[in-house]
Amino acid sequence: MADSLLSTSFSYVGWAFLPSYATSLLQGLYYRLVLPAGTSPPHPSTPQFAAHHRRIRTLVLTLYLVYTLVQSLYDIKIAGDFYTILAVTPTSSDREIKAKFRRLAAKYHPDKLSSSSSSAAPAPAVAAEDIFLHLKLASDTLLNPSLRFAYDRFGPVITTVTRPQLKTIRDYVYAGLRAKAPHYASNALLLVVLNATVLPRWGQFWRYFGVAMLAVLELYLLTHQLQHFSSSYVTNLAHSTFPDLLPPHLLPYQILIIAQRLSMSINIFISQLAPQAGRLGLGNGSGIELQHQNQQQALHLTHTANRLDAEASQMLQLGLTPFKGIVRK
């Protein structure tokens, strides 16, 4: 859990400086590889340089977004779940779960290990007892239909909830909805405040759209009984292709973890991808006003240059006045 939180924090911190650094590095490398020897690269103030910078930055941001997705999947694989602990699948029956538990319990039961181990080495027995208790918790959770439904949607935290009124699937669904409503309300309020103060106006619609889609996804997963959802063909194919990197299945709560991380990363992605005017907080009206101001300044500079040219010509004519009419011999 701590490793997952640390990797997520590093991923978010990386968004702050890695794209800019990688873009500058790759753009310099691109010019060294493409331009002929002796040709100077485009100046940073030229449109060509800006176009190359924008394309390379988009590529870098997209690759980092893909890395964030893969890192989230890898964290889920490392964390595991009750199904992987018992070596079963989300579609396994109660009979298969009981058979797997009996086989693992015979191997890690504390009484069996304590009788075979000496008193001078109690550490293996203590570790085996912890493993056995974890296996027992996983088996009891998956063999209870209501608790299994709640575990698939809320994760291991549901095993720490001790509310006697939570008995049926409906009880867990209502409790989950009551717990999630303040969370999304506070997130929506925070997003409104950030869009009004810090975040650029460019891409505001997609930020709100992402939060809304995340809420719809969580509501759907929380209120629907999904059959064979976590053992889809795509998940199995991906795991068989990269068995050491991707998890064998995705439970609803694991999908929500990935969706939440991607939602945050996509918000940062949109902010990083915004044009320079958008990053400065300029909307469409402000952009038009800025363009008009630039045109006025350029026109003023043109008039000033013409006036200075006329004054310089007059000064030159005035300086040559005493020499008018003199014929060179």
C-alpha positions, 0 to 999 in steps of 0.5 A, spaced: 500 500 500 505 504 501 509 502 495 503 504 491 502 511 494 509 512 493 509 511 486 502 515 485 505 521 488 512 520 484 507 520 478 504 526 479 510 530 481 513 527 474 507 531 471 510 538 473 517 537 470 518 531 466 514 533 460 518 540 459 525 537 460 523 531 455 520 535 450 527 540 450 531 534 450 528 531 444 527 537 440 534 538 440 536 531 439 531 531 433 534 537 430 541 534 431 539 528 427 534 531 422 538 538 420 544 537 415 551 539 418 552 546 419 545 548 419 542 552 425 536 550 428 530 554 428 530 560 433 525 559 438 521 565 436 519 562 429 513 559 428 517 552 425 520 552 432 513 552 436 510 547 431 515 542 432 515 544 440 508 543 440 508 536 436 514 533 441 510 535 447 504 532 445 508 526 444 511 526 450 505 527 454 501 522 451 507 517 452 507 519 460 499 518 460 500 511 457 506 510 463 501 512 468 496 507 466 501 501 466 504 503 472 497 503 475 496 496 473 502 494 475 501 497 482 494 493 482 498 486 480 503 487 486 497 489 491 493 483 489 486 481 492 483 475 495 482 471 489 489 471 487 491 469 494 486 463 494 489 462 486 482 462 484 478 467 479 472 472 480 468 466 476 470 461 481 464 457 484 464 456 492 466 449 491 472 451 488 474 456 493 473 451 499 477 446 495 483 451 494 482 454 501 483 447 504 489 445 500 492 452 502 490 451 510 493 444 510 500 447 508 499 454 512 495 451 518 499 454 525 498 447 529 501 443 523 507 448 523 508 449 530 508 441 531 514 440 526 518 447 528 522 447 534 521 452 539 528 456 537 525 458 531 518 461 532 518 466 526 516 461 521 510 459 525 508 466 526 509 468 519 505 462 517 499 464 522 499 471 519 498 467 512 493 462 515 489 468 518 489 472 511 487 466 507 481 465 512 479 472 511 479 471 504 475 465 504 470 467 509 469 474 504 468 470 498 463 465 500 459 470 503 455 473 497 453 479 500 460 480 502 463 478 496 459 483 492 461 489 497 468 486 496 468 486 489 466 494 489 469 497 495 476 493 496 479 490 502 476 496 506 470 493 507 472 487 511 474 492 516 467 495 517 463 492 523 456 495 522 451 490 524 445 493 519 450 491 513 447 484 511 444 484 504 447 487 497 442 493 498 444 495 504 452 495 502 449 499 495 446 504 499 451 505 504 456 506 498 452 511 495 451 515 502 459 515 502 460 516 495 456 522 494 459 527 499 466 525 496 464 527 489 460 533 491 467 536 494 471 534 488 466 537 484 466 544 488 474 543 488 474 543 481 470 549 480 474 553 484 481 550 481 478 552 474 476 559 476 483 561 480 488 556 478 487 552 472 487 554 465 480 555 461 482 551 455 479 544 456 474 546 462 469 542 459 473 536 458 475 536 466 468 536 468 466 531 463 471 526 466 469 527 473 462 526 470 464 520 467 467 517 473 461 518 477 457 515 472 462 509 472 462 508 479 454 508 480 454 503 474 459 498 478 456 499 484 449 498 482 449 492 477 451 485 478 456 484 473 457 477 470 464 475 467 466 482 467 473 482 470 475 476 466 474 479 459 477 477 453 482 483 453 484 482 460 486 475 459 489 477 453 493 482 456 495 478 462 498 472 457 502 477 453 505 481 459 504 476 465 509 480 470 506 486 468 499 486 468 494 483 473 490 477 471 483 480 472 480 487 474 475 487 479 470 493 479 474 497 485 480 496 481 477 499 475 475 505 479 482 505 482 485 506 475 479 510 473 481 515 479 488 515 477 487 516 470 482 522 471 487 526 475 492 524 470 488 526 464 486 533 468 494 534 468 495 532 461 489 537 459 493 543 463 499 541 460 497 541 453 493 547 453 496 553 448 500 558 452 494 563 452 490 558 455 495 556 460 495 564 462 488 563 463 486 567 457 479 565 454 476 566 447 475 574 449 481 575 452 485 572 446 481 576 441 483 582 446 490 580 446 490 580 439 487 586 438 492 590 442 498 587 439 495 589 432 494 596 435 502 596 438 504 594 431 501 599 428 503 604 433 510 602 432 509 603 424 507 610 425 513 612 430 518 609 425 515 613 419 515 619 423 522 618 425 524 617 418 521 623 416 524 627 422 531 624 420 530 626 413 528 633 415 534 634 419 539 631 414 536 636 409 537 642 414 544 640 415 545 640 407 542 647 407 548 651 407 552 647 402 546 648 397 548 652 390 556 651 391 559 648 385 564 643 386 571 644 382 
